Amino acid sequence: RSPDVYRGDSYREKDDVLRRAEAGASRQQGEFVAALAHVLRNPVTVLCLTSEQLVASAVGGETDRSNAYRQLMNESHRLRRCALNLQEFGHILKSTAVYKFTYLDPAEIAESVGREFAATVARQGYELIVTTSGDTPLARADSDALECVIWNLLENAVQYSPCNKTVHLEVGREQDAVCIRVRDRGIGISHAELPRVFESYVRGDSAHQYATGLGIGLSIVRYIVSAHQGLIRADSKVDEGSTFTILLPGVG
């Protein structure tokens, strides 16, 4: 085979690789846009319909109006969380994420996020059980980022627990570290798929039918935990559920 022919084949192979990579990237972008439209559609629809009913005085009774206002508040917070995730993901892609580190109580953060999350998913029949330990050390962390981490883990647990609707959030001490653990009894993750669970846009084969998010939550969690000098691990068995454990450096 002459060098010229070999170079031609080599260039064609490179072109094929580039085309496949571009096609893959284009498919991921399309799936992301479709997922974003799906995530935004429900809360926007609820906000529009409920606000129109309130303006038209079509909601009668103090209790019904109170429920309508609460629904507006919950869906507004849901949109805010989505916007914060997108903003954080954009910072991660551009390597421009900046965190304001302070000494804080992880148990207080978890209880606050837990209350808001429990109220959000209660109407879907989910129960969140929050357990905190009195000897949990302080952590040097960004409070907004830590809230984002806990919320994303809880949302992931609910998303993939269609039948057993009890989720646990536990905060305590593991040796000198802060331990934050979210566990569920959902569909679980196969051993083969577990190593890729923190990659953006990656979902297991069995998870696609339950997926309602953007596919970026766990990658955001991994990045934030790493930026806080922490570790995260995932343990899971198919049909038995998943446990995500975060270890952050403790202070005191």
C-alpha positions in Angstrom: 0.0 0.0 0.0 1.5 3.4 -1.0 1.9 6.2 1.5 -0.6 8.4 -0.4 -3.3 5.8 -0.2 -2.6 5.2 3.5 -2.8 8.9 4.3 -6.1 9.1 2.4 -7.6 6.2 4.4 -6.2 7.8 7.6 -7.9 11.1 6.9 -11.2 9.4 6.0 -11.0 7.6 9.3 -10.4 10.8 11.2 -13.3 12.5 9.3 -15.6 9.6 10.3 -14.5 9.9 14.0 -15.2 13.7 13.9 -18.6 13.2 12.3 -19.5 10.6 14.9 -18.4 12.9 17.6 -20.3 15.9 16.2 -23.4 13.7 15.7 -23.1 12.5 19.3 -22.7 16.1 20.6 -25.7 17.3 18.5 -27.8 14.4 19.8 -26.9 15.3 23.4 -27.7 19.0 22.8 -31.1 18.0 21.3 -31.9 15.7 24.2 -30.9 18.4 26.7 -33.1 21.0 25.0 -36.0 18.5 25.0 -35.5 17.7 28.6 -35.3 21.4 29.5 -38.6 22.1 27.7 -40.2 19.1 29.5 -38.9 20.3 32.9 -40.1 23.9 32.4 -43.5 23.0 30.8 -45.2 21.7 33.9 -44.4 24.5 36.4 -45.0 27.2 33.8 -48.4 25.7 32.9 -49.4 25.6 36.6 -48.2 29.2 37.2 -50.2 30.4 34.1 -53.4 28.5 34.9 -53.4 29.3 38.6 -52.6 33.0 38.2 -55.3 33.3 35.5 -57.9 31.7 37.8 -56.9 34.1 40.7 -57.1 37.1 38.4 -60.5 36.0 37.1 -61.7 35.4 40.7 -62.4 31.8 39.7 -60.9 30.5 43.0 -63.5 30.7 45.7 -63.1 30.4 49.4 -60.2 31.3 51.6 -58.9 27.8 51.8 -58.9 27.3 48.0 -57.2 30.7 47.5 -54.5 29.8 50.1 -53.9 26.5 48.3 -53.6 28.3 45.0 -51.1 30.8 46.5 -49.1 27.9 48.0 -49.1 26.2 44.6 -47.8 29.4 43.0 -45.0 29.6 45.6 -44.0 25.9 45.2 -43.9 26.1 41.4 -41.9 29.3 41.6 -39.4 27.7 43.8 -39.2 24.8 41.5 -38.4 27.1 38.6 -35.8 28.9 40.7 -34.1 25.6 41.5 -34.0 24.7 37.8 -32.5 28.2 37.0 -29.9 27.8 39.7 -28.9 24.3 38.4 -28.6 25.7 34.8 -26.5 28.6 36.1 -24.2 26.3 38.1 -23.8 24.0 35.2 -22.9 26.9 33.0 -20.2 28.0 35.5 -18.9 24.5 35.6 -18.6 24.2 31.8 -16.8 27.5 31.7 -14.7 26.8 34.9 -16.0 30.1 36.4 -17.8 28.7 39.5 -17.0 30.8 42.6 -17.9 29.8 46.1 -18.2 31.8 49.3 -16.8 29.6 52.1 -18.0 30.1 55.6 -18.2 27.9 58.7 -21.7 26.5 58.9 -23.8 23.7 60.5 -24.6 21.1 57.8 -27.4 19.7 59.9 -29.2 23.1 59.9 -28.8 23.3 56.1 -30.1 19.8 55.7 -33.1 20.4 57.9 -34.0 23.6 56.0 -33.7 22.0 52.6 -35.5 19.0 53.9 -38.5 21.0 55.0 -38.8 22.8 51.6 -38.3 19.6 49.6 -40.8 17.6 51.7 -43.5 20.2 51.1 -42.7 20.2 47.4 -43.0 16.4 46.9 -45.7 15.7 49.5 -48.5 16.2 46.9 -46.9 13.4 44.9 -47.2 11.0 47.9 -43.5 11.1 48.9 -42.3 11.2 52.5 -38.8 12.6 53.4 -37.3 11.4 56.7 -34.5 13.7 57.9 -32.2 12.4 60.6 -29.4 14.6 62.1 -26.8 13.9 64.7 -25.9 16.2 67.5 -22.2 15.6 67.1 -22.1 16.6 63.4 -19.0 18.8 63.0 -19.1 22.2 61.3 -18.1 22.4 57.7 -16.3 25.1 55.7 -18.7 25.4 52.8 -20.8 27.6 50.6 -24.3 27.4 51.9 -26.1 27.9 48.6 -23.8 25.2 47.0 -24.4 22.8 49.8 -28.2 23.3 49.5 -27.9 22.6 45.8 -26.0 19.4 46.5 -28.6 18.1 48.9 -31.6 19.2 46.8 -30.2 17.5 43.7 -29.6 14.2 45.6 -33.1 14.3 47.0 -34.6 15.1 43.6 -32.6 12.2 42.1 -33.9 9.8 44.8 -37.5 10.8 44.2 -37.2 10.6 40.4 -36.1 7.0 40.5 -38.4 5.8 43.3 -41.7 5.4 41.5 -43.1 2.7 44.0 -41.4 3.0 47.4 -42.0 6.7 48.1 -39.9 7.1 51.3 -36.6 8.9 51.0 -34.0 9.3 53.8 -31.7 12.2 54.4 -29.1 11.6 57.1 -26.4 14.0 58.4 -23.8 13.1 61.0 -20.2 12.4 61.7 -18.0 9.8 60.1 -14.7 9.9 62.0 -13.7 13.6 61.6 -15.7 14.2 58.5 -19.2 15.6 57.9 -21.3 12.7 56.4 -24.4 13.6 54.3 -26.3 10.5 53.1 -29.4 10.2 50.8 -30.9 6.8 50.4 -33.9 5.4 48.7 -35.6 2.1 47.8 -36.0 2.9 44.2 -35.1 1.1 40.9 -31.4 1.1 41.7 -28.4 1.2 39.3 -26.6 -1.7 37.8 -23.0 -2.5 38.7 -22.0 -1.9 35.1 -23.6 1.6 34.9 -22.6 2.8 38.4 -19.1 4.1 37.4 -20.7 6.6 34.9 -23.5 7.9 37.2 -21.8 11.2 37.8 -21.3 12.1 34.2 -23.5 14.7 32.5 -26.5 13.5 30.5 -25.8 9.8 31.5 -28.8 7.7 32.5 -29.0 4.0 32.9 -31.0 1.8 30.5 -33.7 1.1 33.1 -33.8 4.8 34.2 -34.9 6.4 30.9 -38.6 5.7 31.5 -38.5 7.5 34.8 -36.2 10.4 33.8 -37.8 13.8 34.2 -34.8 16.0 34.8 -32.0 17.5 32.8 -29.4 14.8 33.4 -26.9 17.2 35.0 -27.8 17.0 38.7 -25.3 14.4 39.7 -22.5 15.9 37.7 -23.2 19.3 39.5 -23.1 17.5 42.8 -19.7 15.8 42.0 -18.2 19.1 41.0 -19.4 21.0 44.0 -18.2 18.3 46.4 -14.8 18.2 44.7 -14.5 22.0 45.0 -15.2 21.6 48.8 -12.3 19.1 49.1 -14.9 16.3 49.7 -15.6 12.9 48.4 -18.8 11.3 47.1 -19.6 7.7 46.6 -22.6 5.8 45.2 -23.8 2.4 46.3 -26.7 0.7 44.5 -28.4 -2.5 43.6 -31.0 -3.0 40.9 -34.5 -3.1 42.4 -33.1 -2.4 45.9 -32.3 1.3 45.8 -29.4 3.6 45.9 -27.4 5.4 48.6 -25.3 8.5 47.9 -22.8 9.5 50.6 -20.9 12.7 50.8 -17.9 13.2 53.1 -16.7 16.8 53.7 -13.8 17.9 55.9 -15.1 18.6 59.4 -14.2 21.5 61.6 -14.1 20.8 65.3 
